[in-house]
Amino acid sequence: MRASDCAVAAGLPDTGQLNIPLARAEDMIARNTIEQGRTLARQDRWAELSRQMRAADESRDTAPDGMPIADLLAFGARSDVVLAVEHALSDGAALSEYDLLGGISELEDEMRAHPDDPMIVLVVALAHIDLAWAWRGTATDATLPPLHRSRCAAHFDRAAALLPTCRAAAPDSALVAAAACALMAGQRKTDLRVAEEYERLITLDPHNQRHMRAMGTHLLPRWFGSYEELEVQALRNAARTRDIWGAGGYTWVQFDAIALDEEACARLDVEYFLEGLHDILHRRPDQQTVNMLSAYCATTIQGGLGLNDKADLVRSQIHEAANWLIRDHMTELHPLIWAHAASGFNNSVRINSAERFAARGQRQALRAIGDLFREELRSGLDVTFTPSGLRLSQH
């Protein structure tokens, strides 16, 4: 990050100025890794793709935001096929059945050429899961056309048929375990052991908070669980991962669930949740984590205000944590994290322009941080974030 990369929020003539360094290249690792996977697939270098995926999976390498490198490579490898179908379906283009199935058929052919390679089989299984969701779209069950319903089910069924091969060949793979959890979201069966599947994944990769957050979301009543099970599993997760996260295991499981669901938020053990925030930060004091927790407390948790009085009380207590997070720990601004926080960390949000998305996050962050330092700025103080901490000086 260049020293000149600094966000400045100027106030009125008699007020102070807010200055904070910008982390510009925070998503470059993810973008480059996806492009690497896409390039290897386009060049038919599947053995090399598999080798890189397996190495990243075994070492549990992640991008700065916690996304597994192996997952990003796998997405790149299938992205041409998946994005083409998504585009055709969203545009309503009159593509023939052959066009819609041609890409996935080529992936299946590649898999048959490498029948004993679990990473290549997994790329195909993940492509089927993506295509199932593409056919499913955003329609309700009542309005989903029969063709879309049958295609969605067929792709999920095909993925379910392929995954056991991957599991048998790579029983300790976190990538395979995560795919099994992703598959459950589409199956909608009443006898699914959701918590058990996520426990298995978290045991394989306990340092990655994304798995815990996904478990919490899928334990909401709207998916596969109940409010009681969500609380029990959050407490169990905290106990299982205490050596790594302290109370943070509870916080991560509840993190997205309470932002999505008012009743889950109202039932939260807010004191334990806040203890978990402190423990997470103690163990991960990097600016990526500081920005994510700050943005969550400052913006994401405010999303459902006014819908439930008990939940509002919880939200206000979590919102207050943004004060110490930003004042005591922030040294630079990560705009993309704030942009994702403003959309509720919704992974399905389509980002047409990363630059515009980041600019939106930057505006959101400066507004939230400016509100936090309203009194200082009004009294004419400049608020400057530096690598060694916050500095207040006369304007």
KAFENSUL-V746806 format. One record per residue. N is the residue number from 0. SS is DSSP state (A for helix, B for strand, O for the rest). PHI is phi in whole degrees, 0 to 359 (NA if undefined). PSI is psi in whole degrees, 0 to 359 (NA if undefined). Layout:
BEGIN
<<N	SS	PHI	PSI> <N	SS	PHI	PSI>>
END
This chain:
BEGIN
<<0	O	NA	125> <1	O	286	148> <2	O	298	335> <3	O	283	346> <4	O	284	86> <5	B	223	131> <6	B	274	133> <7	B	236	125> <8	B	248	103> <9	B	274	139> <10	O	262	203> <11	O	290	166> <12	O	307	325> <13	O	266	6> <14	O	252	166> <15	O	282	180> <16	B	238	141> <17	B	260	123> <18	B	234	128> <19	B	212	130> <20	B	298	146> <21	B	256	135> <22	O	267	103> <23	O	277	323> <24	O	259	32> <25	O	294	336> <26	O	254	8> <27	A	295	324> <28	A	298	315> <29	A	297	313> <30	A	299	315> <31	A	294	324> <32	A	290	318> <33	A	300	316> <34	A	295	324> <35	A	298	315> <36	A	297	319> <37	A	296	316> <38	A	296	315> <39	A	298	321> <40	A	292	316> <41	A	297	328> <42	O	269	8> <43	O	59	31> <44	O	263	61> <45	A	289	325> <46	A	297	320> <47	A	291	320> <48	A	302	313> <49	A	300	317> <50	A	298	316> <51	A	292	320> <52	A	298	314> <53	A	296	318> <54	A	296	316> <55	A	292	324> <56	A	293	316> <57	A	294	325> <58	A	270	356> <59	O	58	37> <60	O	293	141> <61	B	226	159> <62	O	287	169> <63	O	304	333> <64	O	273	6> <65	O	94	353> <66	O	291	125> <67	B	300	135> <68	A	300	320> <69	A	299	322> <70	A	295	319> <71	A	294	320> <72	A	299	316> <73	A	296	321> <74	A	295	317> <75	A	302	319> <76	A	295	329> <77	A	256	359> <78	A	295	322> <79	A	301	316> <80	A	293	312> <81	A	292	314> <82	A	293	328> <83	A	296	317> <84	A	291	317> <85	A	302	317> <86	A	295	315> <87	A	298	317> <88	A	288	323> <89	A	287	330> <90	A	272	351> <91	O	64	27> <92	O	295	144> <93	O	276	67> <94	O	274	146> <95	O	286	164> <96	A	301	325> <97	A	297	319> <98	A	297	320> <99	A	288	333> <100	A	257	350> <101	A	299	315> <102	A	296	313> <103	A	291	330> <104	A	296	321> <105	A	295	321> <106	A	296	319> <107	A	299	320> <108	A	298	319> <109	A	296	320> <110	A	296	319> <111	A	294	334> <112	A	283	344> <113	O	229	62> <114	O	294	339> <115	O	257	12> <116	O	255	105> <117	A	295	333> <118	A	290	320> <119	A	288	320> <120	A	301	321> <121	A	294	319> <122	A	304	317> <123	A	293	317> <124	A	299	317> <125	A	294	325> <126	A	297	319> <127	A	296	321> <128	A	297	316> <129	A	298	317> <130	A	292	325> <131	A	300	315> <132	A	292	327> <133	A	297	317> <134	A	290	326> <135	A	292	318> <136	O	61	209> <137	O	252	7> <138	O	291	154> <139	O	283	166> <140	O	303	324> <141	O	288	330> <142	O	256	0> <143	O	288	122> <144	O	299	149> <145	A	304	320> <146	A	297	317> <147	A	296	319> <148	A	297	315> <149	A	289	321> <150	A	294	318> <151	A	302	310> <152	A	298	320> <153	A	296	319> <154	A	292	319> <155	A	297	320> <156	A	297	321> <157	A	293	318> <158	A	299	318> <159	A	296	328> <160	A	286	331> <161	A	275	327> <162	A	299	323> <163	A	303	326> <164	A	299	316> <165	A	295	317> <166	A	296	320> <167	A	294	322> <168	A	277	333> <169	O	223	69> <170	O	295	338> <171	O	257	15> <172	O	279	121> <173	A	292	327> <174	A	296	317> <175	A	293	318> <176	A	297	322> <177	A	294	323> <178	A	295	322> <179	A	297	322> <180	A	292	320> <181	A	296	324> <182	A	295	323> <183	A	302	324> <184	A	300	334> <185	A	264	348> <186	A	275	327> <187	O	54	37> <188	O	268	150> <189	O	281	342> <190	O	259	16> <191	O	291	137> <192	O	265	73> <193	A	298	310> <194	A	300	320> <195	A	296	318> <196	A	297	317> <197	A	289	325> <198	A	302	316> <199	A	298	316> <200	A	297	314> <201	A	293	325> <202	A	297	322> <203	A	287	331> <204	O	217	66> <205	O	288	344> <206	O	279	348> <207	O	263	112> <208	A	292	339> <209	A	301	324> <210	A	293	319> <211	A	293	320> <212	A	295	319> <213	A	295	320> <214	A	301	313> <215	A	302	315> <216	A	300	315> <217	A	283	351> <218	O	267	1> <219	O	290	153> <220	O	302	331> <221	O	292	344> <222	O	250	266> <223	O	233	358> <224	O	238	211> <225	O	210	166> <226	A	296	325> <227	A	294	316> <228	A	292	323> <229	A	302	313> <230	A	295	316> <231	A	298	315> <232	A	289	328> <233	A	295	318> <234	A	292	319> <235	A	297	319> <236	A	295	321> <237	A	298	319> <238	A	293	319> <239	A	290	327> <240	O	250	19> <241	A	302	321> <242	A	297	334> <243	A	263	317> <244	A	242	356> <245	O	62	228> <246	O	283	356> <247	A	299	335> <248	A	299	326> <249	A	291	314> <250	A	298	317> <251	A	296	318> <252	A	296	323> <253	A	276	345> <254	A	309	300> <255	A	276	329> <256	A	300	315> <257	A	284	339> <258	A	285	334> <259	A	269	333> <260	O	228	121> <261	A	295	320> <262	A	291	320> <263	A	300	320> <264	A	295	317> <265	A	297	329> <266	O	272	355> <267	O	298	141> <268	O	279	88> <269	A	293	327> <270	A	295	318> <271	A	291	322> <272	A	301	314> <273	A	292	325> <274	A	300	321> <275	A	296	322> <276	A	302	314> <277	A	299	317> <278	A	293	320> <279	A	300	313> <280	A	293	326> <281	A	297	324> <282	A	270	334> <283	O	230	76> <284	O	278	9> <285	O	293	159> <286	A	290	334> <287	A	301	313> <288	A	291	317> <289	A	302	315> <290	A	293	320> <291	A	296	313> <292	A	294	320> <293	A	296	314> <294	A	295	321> <295	A	299	312> <296	A	288	326> <297	A	280	326> <298	O	234	307> <299	A	302	314> <300	A	290	346> <301	A	278	353> <302	O	301	326> <303	O	255	19> <304	O	302	139> <305	O	94	358> <306	O	262	337> <307	O	206	121> <308	A	299	317> <309	A	294	320> <310	A	295	323> <311	A	299	322> <312	A	295	317> <313	A	297	314> <314	A	301	318> <315	A	294	324> <316	A	292	320> <317	A	290	321> <318	A	302	323> <319	A	296	335> <320	A	295	338> <321	A	301	331> <322	A	300	304> <323	A	286	329> <324	A	299	312> <325	A	284	313> <326	A	294	319> <327	A	265	341> <328	A	230	339> <329	O	279	136> <330	O	234	344> <331	B	208	160> <332	B	254	131> <333	O	251	94> <334	A	302	321> <335	A	296	324> <336	A	297	317> <337	A	293	325> <338	A	294	317> <339	A	295	322> <340	A	297	323> <341	A	293	335> <342	O	262	17> <343	O	73	26> <344	O	52	40> <345	O	278	110> <346	O	292	343> <347	O	272	358> <348	O	297	128> <349	O	276	124> <350	O	253	102> <351	O	284	327> <352	O	223	112> <353	A	297	328> <354	A	293	314> <355	A	293	322> <356	A	297	316> <357	A	295	320> <358	A	298	321> <359	A	296	318> <360	A	296	322> <361	A	296	316> <362	A	299	316> <363	A	299	316> <364	A	294	314> <365	A	297	325> <366	A	295	314> <367	A	294	317> <368	A	291	322> <369	A	299	321> <370	A	298	321> <371	A	295	325> <372	O	254	26> <373	A	306	314> <374	A	294	317> <375	A	297	315> <376	A	294	319> <377	A	295	331> <378	O	275	6> <379	O	92	8> <380	B	274	140> <381	B	276	135> <382	B	252	113> <383	B	236	127> <384	B	267	130> <385	B	232	165> <386	O	303	334> <387	O	263	4> <388	B	127	186> <389	B	283	141> <390	B	229	128> <391	B	252	130> <392	B	217	157> <393	B	290	133> <394	O	293	NA>>
END
